[in-house]
Amino acid sequence: MKKVVIRLGALFIAMMLACSWAMAQETGAVERALAVYTQGKNLYDAGDFKGARAKFVDAIAAEPTNPRWHYNLGLVDRQLNNYPAAQQSLLKARELDPEYKRAEIDQKLTAMGFHPSTSAAALQQNPPVVQNSDTQESDGTEIGFFQTLAVLAGVVGGIFLLVRVVRSKRADPHHSSKGTTNSALIPRATARMDQVAAQLVQVEHALRLGEHADLRSQLEHATGLERTVRQKIERLAGGDAKSLRKVETALGDLERSVTRAREIAVAAFGARAFAGQGERVACYFCAKPLANADYRHPVTMKQGDAVVNVMTCPDCATVASQGRAPTVLTGTDSRTHWSELASFDPYVARHAVNSETVRTPGWKFTQQRSAGELALIAGGAALAGGAAAAMLLPEAQAASTLLDLDTARENALAQEAARASAQQAAGQRRESFSDHS
């Protein structure tokens, strides 16, 4: 009896120690998550979105059930134009807490072309193609007592699966090397991408007949998928075997999205949808096609005593309304405006990889021609006249967004200084942590 009591007492003490250890681990995880999130927020505010993304991923790894970390990861992926990944993170935040920033999540999903009523569970059944797939999603389980056993089980299971895969490949007489498979798939994938790009260009031109909310939303969604698939193909060409199976799936999703966009265009505009082309009118900053007047937003740029009215897309107008200068699409010399490139077609360039252009910060851009002359060319006024020119006249200034380039330059320089400080501080913290085991 005495031995039984001793054993029960020892078991009780062991359980208490285990619970204390688990609580300490949980508390430490929360503190670590908040610390790296704060670093990520500082990097985000300084404009270093890739650096911020890495910190938000670390916060999720430390505390996977906090919707705040997933929400912020969605925000930074949206800034990086990785819409499928942003959708996944925003829906994960909603799954963890349905009331957390509900209106903001709805607005951002809609702006990216996704339906806000989509659930995280439905998304898991048809997962999007996500760049930077190092984000580790959790099923909501807290860091617990059996974590070590779970890791060991995962390692053993992974080794078992790896052995089976290797054996099956050796047994398959038709199996070719990774390089041979990649070299065969890449040309086919590239050819399919060229067909998709041509169809999306037609959809861009179809919007010349009028702005259509559903068509615009579907076009933006397809364009986001297009960028993601191109990145997957690039990784595949670089030897990333993980992209081999994902490229086919992603291409199928993209082709279905493009087919849906074309169906909406035909339903909205009939036979005229693909029977003509829009004017060479595009956003002064990013060169996004502005096929119809309803999609054009006037922005008044002020630098010193000079004032110029330009036409922009809604996204660049939003950036300008925040007092920031949007990036300008230029030649590789960073001084030639996109409108000065004779062979540049904004409709085609939006859906193609162009090595002859780069994005230059608006506050750094020093044009060779006057801003007023470039505004006229980019706005199509030199060719179209009429309504296009009217938006650039002085009387349109009252209804436009004001962008003070001098102030934007000062803010940008301050952000660069803040980013440098944040990176230096992060480096110092890493060095400090490396001194401890």
N, C-alpha and C positions, 0 to 999 in steps of 0.2 A: 504493500500500500504506500509505503514511504517513497519507494522508487517511482510509483505512478505519479504521486504528488510532485516530486522533483521534476519529472519529465513534463508534466503539465505546466509547472511554473516556468521551466526553461522555454517551452513553446510559447507561453504567453509573453515572456520577455522578448523573444525573437519577433513575435508579431508586432509588439509595440515599437521595437526598433525599426522594423520594416515600414510601419505606418509613418513614423517620424521621418525616416529617410525619404519616403515618397512625398510627404508634405514639404520637406525642405527642397526636394527636387522641383516640385511644382512652383513654389515661391521663387526659387532661383530662375526658373524658366520664364516666369512672368516678368521678372526684373530684366533678364537678358533681352526678352522680346521688346520691352519698352525702350531699352537703351539703343538697340540697333535700329528700331523704328525712328527714334529721334535723330539718329545720324542720317537715316534715309530721308527724313523730312527736310533736313537742312540741305542735303544734296539736291532734293527735288526743287526746293525754293530757289536754289542757285542755278537751276537749269541742267544739272548733271543727271539726266533721267536714267542712264544705264547704271550709274553708280547707286542711285536711289533704288532701282529695281533689285539690285543684289542685296541691299539692306532689308527691304521689305520681304524678300524671300527668306532671309535669315530669321526675321521676326516670326514668320509663319512656321518655320521649322522649330522654333523654340516654343511657340504657343499656337498650335494649329487651329484651336477652336475660337479664336478671337476674330469676329467679323471685321474689325477695324483694319487689321493687317491685310486681309484679302481685298477689302475695298480700296485701300491705297495701292495695292499691287495692280488692281484693275485700272486705277487712274494713270499710273505710270506707263502701263502697257498701251493705254489709249494715246498717250503722248508720243509713244514710239511707233504709232500706227499699227500696232499688233492687235487688231480688233477682236479676233477669235479668242485670244488669251485674255483680253480685257473682259469680254463677255463671261468667260468661265469664272474669273475671279469675282466679278460683281455678283453673279448668281450664287457663288459659294458663300459670299457674305450674307446674302439674303437667306440662304438655306440655314445658316447658323443663327441668324436673328432676323425674322421676317420684317420687323419694324425698323431695323437699323437703316437710316438714311434712305427710306423708301422712295421718296419723291426724287432725290438726286440720282438714285440708281435707275429709276424709270426713265428719267430725262436722258441719261448718258447712254443707256441701251438703245433708246429710240434714235438718238443722234447718230449712232454708229450703224443704224439700219437693222437692229435686232428687235424682235417683239418683246416688250417688257414682261409679258405673262409667261414667257418660257421658264421652266423650272430647271433647277440644277440636276434633278433626277433625269429629266428628259434629255438634257444635254449630255449626260453620261452615256445614254443609250446611243447617241450619235455624236461623239466627241469631235470638237473642232480641231483644225490643224493649228497647233500652238508653237510659235517660235520660242526659243530659249526654254526648252521643256525641262529645265532643271528645277522648276517650281514643284515642290512636293506637296500635293494635296493630302489631306488627312481625312479619315472617316469620322473624326470627332472624338476619338479616344484620347484621354489625357495620358501624359507620361506616367506610367504606373509601375507596379512592382514586378510585373512579368515582362517588362520591356526587353530585358536581356535575353530571356528565353525565346521571345518572338523573333529577335534579331538572329539568334542562332538557328532557329527553325527556318527562317527565310534564307540564310546562307546555305544551309544543307539543301533546301528545296531548289535554290538557284543552281547549285552545283549539279544536282540530279538532272534538272532540265537541260543544263548546258551539255552534259554528257550525252543525253538522248539526242539533242540537236546535232552534235558533232557526229554521232554514229549514223544518224539518218542521212546526213549530207554525204558521208563517206559511202553509204550503201546505195545512194542515188547515182546511177551512171550518167544521168542527164545533167547533174549539177555542175555548174561552171564556177569559176573563180569569181570573187567579188568584183574584181576589176572588169572582167568580161561582162558580167551582168549589168554593172553600172554603165559601161560603154554602150551596151545595147539599149538600155532604157532611156538614157539621156536624150538621144536624138528624137525618139518617139515622143517623149514628154515635151521637148522643145517645140516640135511640130504642132502638137495639140495646143500648147500655150500660144503659138502664133495664130491659130484659128480662133481661139478664145479672145485674144487681143483685138483681132479684126472685127469680131462681133460686138465687143464692148465699144469700139470706136463708132460703130453704126448707132448704138444706143445713145452715145453722147450726142451725135448729130440729131437724133430723133427729138431730143429735148428742145430743138430750135422751134418746134411747133407750139411750145408752151410748157410752163413748169408743171410737173405732175409729182405729187408727194410720194406716192407708192413707187413710181418708176425711179425717182431720185434715190429713195431709200434702198431699193433693190440694186441699183447701179453702184452705190457706195459700198454695199455689202459685198458684191461681186468683186469690186476693185480691191477691197481689203483682202479677200481670199486670194486674188491674183498675186498681190505682193508676197503673201505668205508662201504660196506655191513656188514662186520664183526663188525665194530664199531656200526652200527645201531642195530644189534642183541644184542650186549652187553648192549646197552642203554635200549633196550626193556626188557632184562632180569633183568635190574636194576629197572624196574618199570616206564620207560619213555613212557607214553601213546602216545606221539607225534610220536614215531617211529613205532607204530603199523601198520599204513597204508602205511608208507614209505618203510618198509622192503619188502613187496610183490612187489611193483613197482621196487625197486632197484634190487631185485633178477631177475626179468624179464629182466631188462636192461643188467645185468651181463651175464645171460645165452645166450642172443642174441649175446653179444660181444664175448663170448667163441665159440659159433657156427661159427661165422664169422672167428675167428682165425683158427679153425680146417679146414674150407673150403679153406682158403688161403694155409694152410700147404699141404693139399691134392693136390691142383692145382699146387703147386710148386714142390712137391717131389713124388707125386703119392702114390702107395701102400707102398713104403718104409717109408713114413712119421712116422707112428706109429708102425713100425715093429722092432724097436730096441731102444737102449738107448745110451746116450752119456757117455763119461768118467767122472769120479769123479774129474772134474777140475772146480775150482770156484775162484772168486776174493779173493785174499789174505785178503782183509779187510772185505767186507760185505758178502762174501760167495755166491754172485750171480753166477749162473751157467755160465760157459764159454764153451758152447758146441762145438764151432768151433774156429779155429785159427784166423779167420778174426775179431772176436769180442774181442780178447784179447789185452790188452794194457800193455806194459812193463813199470814198474816204478822201478827206482833205489833208494833204501833207504840208506841213509848215517847217521850214528850215531857215533860220535867220529871218530875213524879211520876205523870202520867196514863199509863195503859196501855190500849190498845184492840186487839182482835183483828179483823182484816178478811180478806176472801177476795179472792184475786188470781189472775190468769192465770199460767202458768209463766214467761213472759218478765218480768213485773213482779216476781215472786218472786225470779228470778235477780238482777235489779238490786238488790233489797232485800238479798239475801244478800251483796252486794258493799259494803254500807254506804252505798249511794246511794239517795236518795228518787226513785222513778219519777215521771214527769210525771202530773199529774191532769187529766182532762178536765173543764172547767168551762164555765159560761156566759161570755159576752164580758166580764163584769165581773171575771172571775178569782176570784170569791168564792163563786159559786153552784155547788155540786157537781152533777155530771150527774144524780145520783139525785133532785135536787130539781126538775128540769125535768119538768113534768107530762106533756108530749107526747113526751118522749124515749124512744125504743125502741132499746135497745142492739143488737138484731139488725139493724134497718134502718139505724141510724147507721153501722154498720161498713162498709156498702156504699153510702154516699151522701155527697154533698158537703154539709156542714152549716156554714152561715155563722154559726150561733147559738152555736157552741162554740169554745173555744180550748184549747190545752194549756198548763197552768201548772206550772212546776217544783214538785215536791212539797214542797220545803223552804220555798217561798214561799207556798204555799196557806194562806190564813186562812179557815177555814170559818165560816159564819154559825150553823149548828147545831153541836152537839157531835159530835166524831168518832165517838163510840159510836152516836149516833142515825143518822148517815149510814151507818155500817157495817151497821146492821141493815136499812136501806132498800136499800142496794146489794146486800146479800147475800140479799135476798128473804125475810128472816126475818119481816118484818111480814106477809107474805102466805102464805108457804109453811110457816113454822114447822118443826117436826120436825128433819130432818137438817140443813137449812140453818142453823137457829138453833143446833144443837148445835156446829157448827164455830166459832161465835162465843163459846161459853162459856169460862170460865177454864180448865177442864181441857184444852181444845184448845191452850192456850198452849205447853205443853211440847213439842208436835210441830211447832210453827210456826217460821218464820224471824223473827228479832228485827231490827227496824229502829229504830235510835236516831235520831230526827229531829234532835235537837240536834247530834249528831256529824255527821249528813249535811249539816246546814246549814253547819257549819264547813268541811267538805270542799268543799262547793260554792263557798263564798266563796273558798277557797284556789285552786280551779280557775279561777274567774273572774279572779282576780289573775294566775295563771299564763298564761291565755289573753291577757290584756291585755299582759303583758310580751312574750309570743311575737309578738304582732301588732306591737308597737312595735319589737322587734328586727328583724322581717322588713322593716318599713318603713324602718328605718335602713339595712339592707343594700341595699335597692333604691335608696335615695338614693345610697349609696356607689358602687354599680355604675353608676348613671347618670352619674357624673362621668368615666367612662372610655369610650373608644371601642373 
